[in-house]
Amino acid sequence: MIEQKKDLPAKHRKFSRRQFIGSAAAAAAALSVMPTRAGTRNTRPITDKAIFKLKYAPPLGMFEKHAGKDPIDQLKFMADQDFRAMFDNGLMNRPIPQQESITQEMDRLSMTLGPFVAYADFSKKSFVTRDKDIRRMLTERIKAAVEVAKRVNAKWALVVPGRFDEGLEWNYQTANVIENLKWCAEICEPSGLVIVIEPLNALKNHPGLFLTKIPQAYQICRAVSSPSCKIVNDLYHQQITEGNLIPNID
């Protein structure tokens, strides 16, 4: 007669962290070779390399501790980790030979370039004004961004419209931002470059900026009415500013 073992009291059911990890690893290894369909096996090796379904785009510099300071080595490291995109806020200010070498390596690795920064001066009242000298500066900056985009095969150029003006009624500022963006979008349209405006949070990181909310950015883009003016929806900033993330995406 077989005697059944009684359950141990709860106080004796101790499982060390090392035992747990070992058991989990063994279970994962077993699952990796279990039949997935009749006559087939999942023989994919277990690896530390992530397999992403979305194009996550880390910035240059994020993996400097792993890959060194050379942007090319960083790109290789990103590709080895299965990242298929990259963004570089400072790309426009890099020397032309370096822009070209980065582009060549991204082409070789079949990586996509995300938005680079065309204009983002957090200290100036720029897009909110009607000042002709400022408009001239903005349009020259966008012309330069178009040339960079051609060189690096970029589709998007990021723009932050600068600070708001405490001495000017808000709706006038909105009208000025729309007008200045129309000038900039008109410059971009022939090449297909798209300006993407980015609302940033004023509560934690960027107090004093004009553009902070997605509905505000939507209103501006509708008024600009150009295929070369769209929105970057940075969920980090928008969760801080307003929440309501899913309806704003819709």
C-alpha positions in Angstrom: 0.0 0.0 0.0 1.4 3.4 -1.1 1.4 6.0 1.6 0.6 9.5 0.3 2.7 12.3 1.5 0.9 15.0 3.5 1.2 18.6 2.5 3.9 20.4 4.4 2.8 23.2 6.7 3.2 26.7 5.1 6.1 27.6 7.4 8.1 24.7 5.9 7.4 25.6 2.2 10.5 27.7 1.7 11.9 28.2 -1.7 15.1 30.1 -2.1 15.6 32.8 -4.8 18.3 30.6 -6.4 16.0 27.6 -6.5 13.3 29.7 -8.0 15.5 31.1 -10.8 16.9 27.7 -11.5 13.5 26.2 -11.8 12.2 29.0 -14.0 15.2 28.7 -16.3 14.7 24.9 -16.6 11.0 25.5 -17.4 11.9 28.0 -20.0 14.4 25.6 -21.6 11.8 22.9 -21.6 9.2 25.1 -23.2 11.7 26.2 -25.9 11.8 22.6 -27.3 8.2 21.6 -26.8 6.3 20.8 -30.1 4.5 23.9 -31.4 2.6 22.0 -34.1 2.3 18.4 -35.1 5.8 17.3 -36.3 7.5 20.7 -35.6 9.6 22.0 -32.8 10.5 25.5 -31.6 14.3 25.3 -31.9 14.9 29.0 -31.5 17.8 29.4 -29.0 17.4 31.3 -25.8 19.2 34.6 -26.0 19.6 37.9 -24.2 18.9 39.7 -27.5 15.4 41.3 -27.5 13.1 40.7 -30.4 11.0 43.9 -30.9 7.8 44.1 -33.0 7.9 47.9 -32.9 10.6 50.3 -34.1 12.0 51.4 -30.7 14.5 54.2 -31.4 17.2 54.8 -28.7 19.2 58.0 -29.0 22.9 58.1 -29.8 24.7 58.2 -26.5 22.3 55.9 -24.6 24.7 52.9 -24.9 28.0 54.8 -24.7 28.9 52.7 -21.6 28.5 49.5 -23.6 29.7 50.5 -27.1 32.0 53.5 -26.5 31.8 57.0 -27.8 32.0 56.3 -31.6 28.5 56.7 -33.1 29.2 53.9 -35.6 30.0 51.4 -32.8 26.9 52.5 -31.0 24.8 51.8 -34.1 26.3 48.4 -34.4 25.5 47.7 -30.7 21.9 48.9 -31.2 21.5 46.6 -34.2 23.0 43.7 -32.3 20.2 44.2 -29.7 17.6 44.2 -32.4 16.8 47.9 -32.4 15.8 48.8 -35.9 15.6 52.6 -35.5 17.6 55.4 -33.9 17.2 59.1 -33.3 19.8 61.8 -32.7 18.7 65.2 -31.4 22.1 66.7 -32.3 22.4 65.3 -35.7 22.0 68.7 -37.5 25.0 70.1 -35.6 27.3 67.2 -36.4 30.1 67.7 -39.1 28.9 66.7 -42.5 31.4 63.8 -42.9 30.0 62.3 -39.6 26.4 62.8 -40.8 27.3 60.9 -43.9 29.1 58.0 -42.1 26.2 57.6 -39.7 23.8 57.4 -42.7 25.9 54.9 -44.5 26.1 52.6 -41.4 22.3 52.9 -40.8 21.7 51.9 -44.4 24.0 48.9 -44.0 22.2 47.9 -40.8 18.7 48.5 -42.3 17.9 51.0 -39.5 15.4 53.9 -39.7 16.3 57.4 -38.6 13.7 59.1 -36.3 13.2 62.8 -36.0 16.2 65.1 -35.7 15.9 68.5 -34.0 15.6 71.3 -36.5 14.7 74.0 -34.0 14.3 73.8 -30.2 15.4 76.9 -28.4 13.8 76.8 -24.9 15.1 80.2 -23.9 13.6 82.5 -26.7 10.2 83.8 -27.6 10.3 82.8 -31.3 7.3 81.3 -33.0 4.9 83.3 -30.8 6.1 86.6 -32.3 5.7 88.4 -35.6 9.2 89.7 -35.5 10.6 89.7 -39.1 14.1 89.0 -38.0 13.0 86.0 -36.0 10.9 84.7 -38.9 14.0 85.1 -41.1 16.0 83.1 -38.6 13.4 80.4 -38.4 13.1 80.0 -42.2 16.8 79.9 -42.6 17.0 77.2 -40.0 14.4 75.1 -41.7 16.1 75.5 -45.1 19.3 74.1 -43.4 17.2 71.3 -42.0 16.0 70.4 -45.4 19.5 70.0 -46.6 20.5 67.9 -43.7 17.4 65.7 -44.2 18.4 65.1 -47.9 21.9 64.1 -46.7 20.8 61.7 -44.0 17.6 60.4 -45.6 15.4 61.8 -42.8 11.7 62.1 -43.0 11.0 64.1 -39.9 12.4 67.3 -38.4 11.4 68.2 -34.8 10.4 71.7 -33.9 9.7 73.2 -30.5 8.0 76.6 -30.9 9.9 78.2 -28.0 8.6 80.2 -25.0 5.3 81.9 -24.6 5.1 85.7 -24.2 3.7 86.9 -20.9 2.8 90.2 -22.4 0.8 89.1 -25.4 -2.7 87.6 -25.3 -2.6 83.9 -25.8 -4.8 83.7 -29.0 -2.5 86.2 -30.7 0.4 84.0 -29.9 -1.4 81.0 -31.3 -2.0 82.9 -34.5 1.6 83.8 -34.8 2.8 80.2 -34.2 0.4 79.1 -37.0 1.7 81.8 -39.4 5.4 81.0 -38.7 4.8 77.3 -39.1 3.1 77.9 -42.5 6.2 79.6 -43.7 8.3 76.7 -42.4 6.1 74.0 -43.8 6.0 75.6 -47.2 9.8 75.3 -47.3 9.6 71.6 -46.4 6.9 70.6 -48.8 8.9 70.3 -52.1 11.3 67.8 -50.5 8.7 65.9 -48.5 10.3 66.7 -45.2 7.8 66.8 -42.3 8.0 69.2 -39.4 6.8 67.5 -36.2 5.9 69.8 -33.4 6.4 68.4 -29.9 4.3 69.5 -26.8 6.5 69.3 -23.7 5.5 69.3 -20.1 5.7 72.5 -18.1 5.3 70.9 -14.7 8.5 69.0 -14.3 10.9 69.6 -17.2 10.2 72.6 -19.3 8.4 75.5 -17.6 7.6 78.5 -19.8 7.1 76.8 -23.2 4.2 77.7 -25.4 3.3 74.2 -26.7 2.3 71.8 -23.9 -0.8 69.8 -24.9 -1.9 67.5 -27.7 -5.2 69.2 -28.4 -3.3 72.5 -28.7 -0.9 70.9 -31.2 -3.8 69.4 -33.1 -5.5 72.8 -33.4 -2.3 74.3 -34.7 -1.6 71.6 -37.3 -5.2 71.8 -38.5 -4.8 75.5 -39.0 -1.4 75.2 -40.8 -3.1 72.6 -43.0 0.1 71.2 -44.6 1.3 67.6 -45.1 4.6 68.9 -43.8 3.3 69.8 -40.3 2.5 67.0 -37.9 2.8 66.1 -34.2 5.2 64.1 -32.0 3.1 62.6 -29.2 5.6 62.0 -26.4 3.7 60.0 -23.9 6.1 60.8 -21.1 5.4 64.5 -21.4 1.6 64.1 -22.0 1.1 61.8 -19.0 2.6 64.5 -16.8 0.7 67.4 -18.5 -2.8 66.0 -19.2 -3.1 62.2 -19.0 -6.0 61.0 -21.2 -3.5 59.3 -23.4 -5.7 56.9 -25.4 -8.4 59.5 -26.5 -5.7 61.9 -27.5 -4.0 59.3 -29.6 -7.4 58.5 -31.3 
